[in-house]
């Protein structure tokens, strides 16, 4: 990112499959903002309880302190004094996360949002499509297919659970490329 707005806020979205490094990238950006002495705050939905309740943790164990919220509206109040606002696992929020992000950006804040663009069925996940359309800056990250080593954009569920959300992921999902991904609808 070489050119960013002056005296104005914006929205950055980091999306991709599981294991594509979204949280790692979010943490990298937030660390740099903290080094630049910018007040930062990180949020994630209460549904995601893996590893750590009060931190966001990437698969490679990098972590930063985060606030658990039940609804997007809680973010507006808690983020009042921050100039950089990060939101991880955004796919789990309801659609009102979009207006919250737009409000924060209009207040002059930099908003960094990370989330799964599609679920294990390959279907757009929650509010992510709207967030991706609203983004001033959008990065779609790819994982590596565990079957063939190609870039992977799909999240393969390896268990038989059928809910959209299954907590405790690591052993239940794999990154797959377009060729190796098997849609659950085809089985
Ligand atoms: Zn593959």
Boltz pocket constraint, residues with backbone or C-beta under 6 A from the ligand:
constraints:
  - pocket:
      binder: B
      contacts: [[A, 145], [A, 146], [A, 147], [A, 148], [A, 149], [A, 150], [A, 176], [A, 177], [A, 178], [A, 179], [A, 180], [A, 181]]
      max_distance: 6.0
